[in-house]
Amino acid sequence: EYIDDLLPWFVLCLYFASIMEPVLAEQILSSIPPIVQILFAVTIGLPIYLGALGSTLVGIVLLHKGIDVGAVLAFLITASISGISWFKAMIQMHSKYFIATLLTALHSSAVIVGYLCHVIWGTEYRINLHQWSIEPSGVEVITVLLFACILILSLIRLGPRGFLSRLIFGIPSSVLNEHEPCQHGNHESGTH
């Protein structure tokens, strides 16, 4: 069931990453100062939730397009643990002061870690996605085939509605054909 929860987010992030790759211009992104990239990445990452697996896909494309490695790491930290629904749940359980402190700590730690990574690795850390796509190794081909099999099995198990419901919060159980058991106990007589 854990895989069933992760796969829809992975597919959604794979879709976003595939759109981002041809649209983002490497020259423009690499010309932005690294500290501005880090601050922007943290600000973008805080309100969205992509999960660790999904945010890694987006991060790889950002790194490929010239974003500083520190900014990518800062994005991974914030996008994989926070999001609007997470903030809504936290507000219901904790005081506004606690939430403000938590946000400040999360934002600050992501910026500090991102800047430290920039200092350690600099701006020369790049990956070449095009080279990977032109010459895939046997391990990469087997991995993609295994992932496709797992994805197909998850789709068969959950169905399209169940698969998409993992992305959309608040879908009524009647839409998903998941009914909770009745509480009155009259099932033997056939009446509800």
C-alpha positions as CSV (number, residue, x, y, z in Angstrom):
1,E,0.0,0.0,0.0
2,Y,3.0,2.3,0.6
3,I,3.9,2.0,-3.1
4,D,0.3,2.7,-4.1
5,D,0.5,6.0,-2.1
6,L,3.9,7.0,-3.7
7,L,3.3,6.1,-7.3
8,P,0.7,8.8,-8.2
9,W,3.0,11.5,-6.7
10,F,5.9,10.0,-8.7
11,V,4.0,10.0,-11.9
12,L,2.8,13.6,-11.3
13,C,6.3,14.8,-10.6
14,L,7.6,12.9,-13.6
15,Y,5.1,14.8,-15.7
16,F,6.1,18.1,-14.2
17,A,9.8,17.3,-14.7
18,S,9.2,16.4,-18.3
19,I,7.5,19.7,-18.9
20,M,10.2,21.7,-17.1
21,E,13.1,20.2,-19.0
22,P,12.4,21.8,-22.4
23,V,10.9,25.0,-21.0
24,L,13.6,26.1,-18.6
25,A,16.5,28.0,-20.1
26,E,19.9,27.0,-18.7
27,Q,21.6,30.3,-19.5
28,I,19.0,32.3,-17.6
29,L,18.9,30.1,-14.5
30,S,22.6,29.8,-14.2
31,S,23.0,33.6,-14.4
32,I,21.0,34.1,-11.2
33,P,23.2,34.5,-8.0
34,P,23.2,31.3,-5.9
35,I,21.8,32.9,-2.8
36,V,18.8,34.2,-4.7
37,Q,18.4,30.7,-6.2
38,I,18.5,29.2,-2.7
39,L,15.9,31.6,-1.3
40,F,13.6,31.2,-4.3
41,A,13.9,27.4,-4.1
42,V,13.0,27.4,-0.4
43,T,10.1,29.8,-1.0
44,I,8.7,27.6,-3.8
45,G,9.3,24.4,-1.9
46,L,7.4,25.4,1.3
47,P,3.8,25.6,0.0
48,I,3.9,22.5,-2.2
49,Y,4.2,18.9,-1.3
50,L,5.9,16.6,-3.8
51,G,7.2,13.9,-1.4
52,A,10.8,12.9,-1.3
53,L,10.6,10.7,-4.4
54,G,8.8,13.3,-6.5
55,S,10.8,16.3,-5.5
56,T,14.0,14.4,-6.4
57,L,12.8,14.1,-10.0
58,V,12.1,17.9,-10.1
59,G,15.4,18.5,-8.4
60,I,17.3,16.5,-11.0
61,V,15.8,18.6,-13.8
62,L,16.6,21.8,-12.0
63,L,20.2,20.7,-11.4
64,H,20.5,19.8,-15.1
65,K,19.2,23.2,-16.1
66,G,21.8,25.1,-14.1
67,I,20.3,25.7,-10.7
68,D,22.9,25.7,-8.0
69,V,23.3,22.4,-6.1
70,G,22.6,24.2,-2.8
71,A,19.3,25.6,-4.2
72,V,18.3,22.1,-5.3
73,L,19.0,20.6,-1.9
74,A,17.1,23.5,-0.2
75,F,14.1,22.7,-2.5
76,L,14.3,19.0,-1.7
77,I,14.3,19.7,2.0
78,T,11.2,22.0,1.9
79,A,9.2,20.3,-0.9
80,S,9.5,16.8,0.6
81,I,8.2,17.7,4.1
82,S,5.9,20.6,3.9
83,G,2.9,21.7,1.9
84,I,-0.4,23.6,2.3
85,S,-2.3,20.6,3.6
86,W,0.5,20.0,6.1
87,F,0.3,23.6,7.3
88,K,-3.5,23.3,7.7
89,A,-3.1,20.2,9.8
90,M,-0.4,21.8,11.9
91,I,-2.5,24.9,12.5
92,Q,-5.4,22.8,13.9
93,M,-3.1,21.0,16.3
94,H,-0.7,23.8,17.4
95,S,-0.6,27.5,18.3
96,K,0.2,30.2,15.7
97,Y,3.4,31.0,17.6
98,F,4.6,27.3,17.3
99,I,3.8,27.3,13.6
100,A,5.7,30.5,13.0
101,T,8.7,29.2,14.9
102,L,8.5,25.9,13.0
103,L,8.3,27.7,9.6
104,T,11.2,30.0,10.5
105,A,13.3,27.0,11.6
106,L,12.5,25.1,8.5
107,H,13.1,28.0,6.2
108,S,16.4,29.0,7.9
109,S,17.8,25.5,8.1
110,A,17.0,24.8,4.4
111,V,18.8,28.1,3.5
112,I,21.8,27.3,5.7
113,V,22.1,23.8,4.3
114,G,21.7,25.0,0.8
115,Y,24.3,27.7,1.2
116,L,26.8,25.3,2.8
117,C,26.3,22.9,-0.1
118,H,27.0,25.8,-2.5
119,V,30.2,26.6,-0.6
120,I,31.3,23.0,-0.6
121,W,30.4,22.1,-4.2
122,G,30.3,25.5,-5.9
123,T,28.5,26.2,-9.2
124,E,30.3,23.6,-11.3
125,Y,28.2,20.6,-10.1
126,R,26.1,19.5,-13.2
127,I,24.5,16.4,-14.5
128,N,23.9,15.6,-18.1
129,L,20.5,14.0,-18.5
130,H,20.8,13.9,-22.3
131,Q,23.8,11.6,-22.1
132,W,21.8,9.2,-19.9
133,S,18.9,9.2,-22.3
134,I,21.0,8.5,-25.3
135,E,23.1,5.7,-23.9
136,P,21.1,3.9,-21.2
137,S,22.8,1.0,-19.4
138,G,21.3,-2.4,-19.0
139,V,20.7,-1.7,-15.3
140,E,18.7,1.5,-16.2
141,V,16.6,-0.4,-18.8
142,I,15.8,-3.1,-16.3
143,T,15.0,-0.5,-13.6
144,V,12.6,1.3,-16.0
145,L,10.9,-2.0,-16.9
146,L,10.5,-3.0,-13.2
147,F,9.0,0.4,-12.5
148,A,6.6,0.1,-15.4
149,C,5.5,-3.3,-14.1
150,I,4.9,-1.9,-10.6
151,L,3.0,1.0,-12.0
152,I,0.7,-1.2,-14.1
153,L,0.1,-3.5,-11.1
154,S,-0.8,-0.5,-8.9
155,L,-3.2,0.8,-11.6
156,I,-4.8,-2.6,-11.9
157,R,-5.1,-2.9,-8.1
158,L,-6.5,0.6,-7.4
159,G,-8.2,1.4,-10.7
160,P,-7.9,4.9,-12.3
161,R,-10.1,6.6,-9.7
162,G,-8.3,5.1,-6.8
163,F,-4.9,5.9,-8.3
164,L,-5.9,9.6,-8.8
165,S,-7.6,9.8,-5.4
166,R,-4.1,9.5,-3.8
167,L,-3.4,13.0,-5.4
168,I,-6.7,14.7,-4.7
169,F,-7.7,15.0,-1.1
170,G,-11.3,15.0,0.0
171,I,-12.8,12.8,-2.7
172,P,-15.9,11.2,-1.2
173,S,-15.7,7.5,-0.7
174,S,-18.9,7.0,-2.8
175,V,-17.0,8.2,-5.8
176,L,-14.3,5.6,-5.1
177,N,-16.8,2.8,-4.4
178,E,-15.3,2.5,-0.9
179,H,-18.2,2.2,1.6
180,E,-17.7,2.1,5.4
181,P,-19.5,-0.8,7.1
182,C,-22.9,0.0,8.5
183,Q,-23.1,0.4,12.3
184,H,-26.7,-1.0,12.9
185,G,-25.9,-4.7,12.5
186,N,-29.0,-5.7,10.4
187,H,-27.0,-7.5,7.7
188,E,-28.4,-11.0,8.4
189,S,-32.0,-9.9,7.5
190,G,-30.9,-8.1,4.4
191,T,-32.2,-4.7,5.5
192,H,-30.2,-1.6,6.0
